[in-house]
Amino acid sequence: MKTQAASQITSGLLDIKQANDDIVSDALKFLDSDGFKSSDPGVKDTLKSLIGQDGSRFADLVKAEKVKRPGIADENAITNALLKFIKGNREKFTNDEIVIGFRYSNGSSNILNIEDINGNSTRGALWARHTAAQDEATAAMKELLEVAKDPTKPNNFDGSRLKTTLLATLAAGAELAAWGDRWADAFGFKSGRPSAA
């Protein structure tokens, strides 16, 4: 009985090790494919080294992604884990911001920005500008809605503020999209528009 239980435990452990090895192998293949790009050429080798040193931890991150997001494609779980691995080992990478591009087997792509060592990033600044412009436009629209509730009431509504804030929102959004497009072009992800996250 003990021998059978020990054999089952050993078999289970071997299954887990094989599953982890398969995840690590898939991740290393992805890093070596045209589906992985980075603004810093050292990122790929550093990731490969870190995964080689701690493959079981990386595999656990991939498995956690699959539990957290049932139905997620293996590629997506791997790329999410790669980002977590970079962020969790940030000191082993360049101090500068890092832009990462992923191209998936279905043809879609994703461009992501990891902040520099001080927490700054180009995409973060563009996103903050876009959000601030949206907030201003929302405030101007709320003001317009208040005026519209009772048009007989005297008001000081300035329609030019609404126009200005809407134009600023569009401009900031265009800047953000252009940032993603520039990186998509730089990474060779020309077909389809990447989502900049």
C-alpha positions in Angstrom: 0.0 0.0 0.0 2.8 2.4 0.9 4.7 1.5 -2.3 1.6 2.2 -4.4 1.0 5.6 -2.6 4.7 6.6 -3.0 4.5 5.6 -6.7 1.4 7.7 -7.2 3.1 10.7 -5.5 6.2 10.3 -7.6 4.1 10.0 -10.7 2.2 13.2 -9.8 5.4 15.1 -9.1 6.8 14.0 -12.5 3.6 15.2 -14.2 3.9 18.6 -12.5 7.6 18.8 -13.5 6.7 17.8 -17.1 3.9 20.5 -17.2 6.3 23.1 -15.9 9.0 22.1 -18.4 6.4 22.4 -21.2 5.5 25.9 -20.1 9.1 27.0 -19.8 9.9 25.4 -23.3 6.9 27.3 -24.8 8.0 30.6 -23.2 11.6 30.2 -24.5 10.3 29.4 -28.0 8.1 32.5 -27.9 11.0 34.7 -26.8 13.0 33.4 -29.8 10.2 33.9 -32.2 9.2 37.0 -34.2 6.3 37.3 -31.8 8.5 38.9 -29.1 10.1 42.3 -29.5 11.7 44.8 -27.1 13.1 48.3 -27.3 16.1 47.0 -25.4 17.9 44.0 -27.0 19.1 42.8 -23.7 15.6 42.0 -22.4 15.2 38.8 -24.3 18.5 37.3 -23.0 17.8 38.5 -19.4 14.4 36.9 -19.5 15.7 33.6 -20.9 18.4 33.5 -18.2 15.9 34.3 -15.4 13.4 31.7 -16.6 16.3 29.2 -16.9 17.2 29.9 -13.3 13.7 29.7 -11.9 11.5 27.9 -14.4 9.1 26.6 -11.7 8.4 30.1 -10.5 7.7 31.2 -14.0 5.5 28.2 -14.7 3.6 29.0 -11.5 3.0 32.6 -12.8 1.6 31.2 -16.1 -0.6 28.7 -14.2 -1.9 31.5 -11.9 -2.8 33.6 -15.0 -4.8 30.6 -16.3 -6.6 30.3 -13.0 -7.3 34.0 -12.8 -8.6 34.2 -16.3 -10.2 30.9 -17.3 -10.1 30.3 -21.0 -7.1 32.6 -21.6 -4.9 31.3 -24.4 -1.6 29.8 -23.5 0.3 32.6 -25.4 -1.5 35.3 -23.5 -0.9 33.6 -20.1 2.8 33.4 -21.1 3.1 37.0 -22.1 1.3 38.1 -18.9 3.7 36.1 -16.9 6.7 37.5 -18.9 5.6 41.0 -17.9 5.3 40.0 -14.2 8.7 38.4 -14.4 10.2 41.6 -15.8 8.5 43.7 -13.1 9.4 41.3 -10.4 13.1 41.4 -11.4 13.2 45.0 -12.5 16.6 45.6 -11.1 18.1 43.0 -13.5 17.0 45.0 -16.6 18.0 48.4 -18.0 17.1 51.5 -15.8 15.4 53.0 -18.8 11.8 52.4 -19.8 11.2 49.3 -21.8 8.7 48.9 -24.6 7.6 45.3 -25.3 5.8 44.0 -28.3 3.9 40.7 -28.5 2.5 39.3 -31.8 0.2 36.4 -31.2 -0.4 33.4 -33.5 -3.9 34.8 -34.3 -2.2 37.9 -35.8 -3.2 40.3 -33.1 -0.5 42.2 -31.2 0.0 44.2 -28.1 2.5 47.0 -27.3 3.3 47.4 -23.6 5.4 49.9 -21.7 7.3 49.2 -18.5 8.3 52.3 -16.6 11.9 53.2 -16.0 13.5 52.6 -12.7 11.9 55.8 -11.3 8.4 54.9 -12.4 8.3 57.2 -15.5 7.2 56.2 -19.0 6.3 57.9 -22.3 3.1 56.0 -22.6 2.2 56.8 -18.9 2.7 60.5 -19.6 0.6 60.3 -22.8 -2.1 58.4 -20.9 -2.1 61.0 -18.1 -2.5 63.8 -20.6 -5.4 62.0 -22.3 -7.1 61.3 -19.0 -6.7 64.9 -17.9 -8.2 66.1 -21.2 -11.1 63.7 -20.8 -11.8 64.9 -17.3 -11.9 68.5 -18.5 -14.2 67.6 -21.4 -16.5 65.7 -19.0 -16.7 68.7 -16.7 -17.5 71.0 -19.6 -20.2 68.6 -20.8 -21.7 68.4 -17.3 -21.9 72.2 -17.3 -23.7 72.2 -20.6 -26.2 69.6 -19.3 -26.9 71.8 -16.3 -27.6 74.7 -18.6 -29.8 72.6 -20.8 -32.0 71.6 -17.8 -33.4 75.1 -17.6 -32.6 77.2 -20.7 -34.6 80.1 -19.3 -32.2 80.5 -16.4 -29.4 83.0 -17.0 -26.0 81.3 -17.3 -22.4 81.9 -18.2 -21.9 78.8 -20.2 -18.9 79.2 -22.5 -19.3 76.8 -25.5 -15.7 77.5 -26.6 -14.5 75.7 -23.4 -16.4 72.5 -24.4 -15.0 72.7 -28.0 -11.4 73.3 -26.7 -11.6 70.4 -24.2 -13.0 68.0 -26.8 -10.3 68.9 -29.3 -7.7 68.4 -26.6 -9.1 65.0 -25.8 -9.0 64.0 -29.4 -5.4 65.3 -29.8 -4.2 63.4 -26.7 -5.9 60.3 -27.9 -4.2 60.6 -31.3 -0.8 61.1 -29.6 -1.4 57.9 -27.6 -2.4 56.0 -30.8 0.6 57.4 -32.7 2.9 56.1 -29.9 1.5 52.6 -30.3 1.7 52.9 -34.1 5.3 53.9 -34.0 6.2 51.0 -31.9 4.1 48.6 -34.0 6.0 49.8 -37.1 9.4 49.5 -35.3 8.6 46.0 -34.2 7.3 45.0 -37.7 3.7 44.5 -36.5 2.3 46.3 -39.5 -0.9 44.4 -40.1 -3.7 45.2 -37.8 -3.7 47.9 -35.1 -2.1 46.9 -31.9 -3.7 47.6 -28.6 -1.4 49.9 -26.6 -1.6 48.9 -23.0 
